[in-house]
Structure formats: C-alpha cells, structure tokens
Amino acid sequence: MKITKCLLAILLVLGTVSTQAYEIPQEEKVCKKPKFRTFEPEHLSEVLPESEISFHVSNWADPDTIEVTARKVPLTVDVINKNVFYVVKAKLPPSLHGTFARIELRARAKEGRCLGQGGWLLKIKEKTAEESSSESGETTQEE
C-alpha cells in the first residue's frame, strides 16, 4: 500500500511537470502598418501652387492619426471612409511655390498602434505675374 501511494505521488508530480512543458505559448499580436497608395498628382509631377493632393490609406489605419506635411508645413486633411480604404485630400499651402516639396504621410494602426509612413515628391510651379498681382490687390488696366 505504501509503495502504491508513493508511485501514485510520483506519477502525479511527473504528470504536472509534463503538462507545464507542453503549454501552448500565447501568440503575440503583430502590428500591421498602414499602407499609402494612389498618389494624385503622381510622383515628380509639376503642379500649380495651392493644388489639391489626394491619396489612399489602408482601412486598418486609425483615420484620426493621419498626418500630412509638405516641407514640414502641416496640411489640413479631409478623410473620406470608403469602407475598404480611406481617401485623404488636402491642399498645398500658398507659401510653397517655385520649389520641390516632399509630401510626408504618417498614420498609426488601429490595433497595435504601430506607425506607417510614406510620401512622394512634387514640383510646385512659380506663381505667375497674374496670380501675384491678384494676391496683392493690384489690377491691370488696358489703355
């Protein structure tokens, strides 16, 4: 009887050790970074000052975290939910003309909060004399 109890105790201890060894590890959630695509106007396009730009962001991005800058100037964005992706629109700032500008994009994922980044380069035309005079309030008259 004593030997039976001893063997039973040993088997019980071995059984708990072996079940702990085969414990299924918990899966770590992998963060899926937001993706950017369909840039309008296209990369390296020449655009007028204050042109509208747009792009698509994957639907796993948090729309409240989408940030757009042009030459480090933050742009005001309009985010439209298309269910499978977001369409983001913005206007180039009036201070940018006669230069190249990198449009920088940033957004965080809904799950995991990892950061997705992207962007593209545009050439912004110089303001014409007509645009410059209309901004300063001057009008030209023909005689």
Rosetta blueprint (number, residue, H / E / L):
1 M L
2 K H
3 I H
4 T H
5 K H
6 C H
7 L H
8 L H
9 A H
10 I H
11 L H
12 L H
13 V H
14 L H
15 G H
16 T H
17 V H
18 S H
19 T H
20 Q H
21 A H
22 Y L
23 E L
24 I L
25 P L
26 Q L
27 E L
28 E L
29 K L
30 V L
31 C L
32 K L
33 K L
34 P L
35 K L
36 F E
37 R E
38 T E
39 F E
40 E E
41 P L
42 E L
43 H L
44 L L
45 S L
46 E E
47 V E
48 L L
49 P L
50 E L
51 S L
52 E E
53 I E
54 S E
55 F E
56 H E
57 V E
58 S E
59 N L
60 W L
61 A E
62 D L
63 P H
64 D H
65 T H
66 I L
67 E E
68 V E
69 T E
70 A E
71 R L
72 K L
73 V E
74 P E
75 L L
76 T L
77 V E
78 D E
79 V E
80 I E
81 N E
82 K L
83 N L
84 V L
85 F E
86 Y E
87 V E
88 V E
89 K E
90 A E
91 K E
92 L L
93 P L
94 P L
95 S L
96 L L
97 H L
98 G L
99 T E
100 F E
101 A E
102 R E
103 I E
104 E E
105 L E
106 R E
107 A E
108 R E
109 A E
110 K L
111 E L
112 G L
113 R L
114 C L
115 L E
116 G E
117 Q E
118 G E
119 G E
120 W E
121 L E
122 L E
123 K E
124 I E
125 K L
126 E L
127 K L
128 T L
129 A H
130 E H
131 E H
132 S H
133 S H
134 S H
135 E H
136 S H
137 G L
138 E L
139 T L
140 T L
141 Q L
142 E L
143 E L
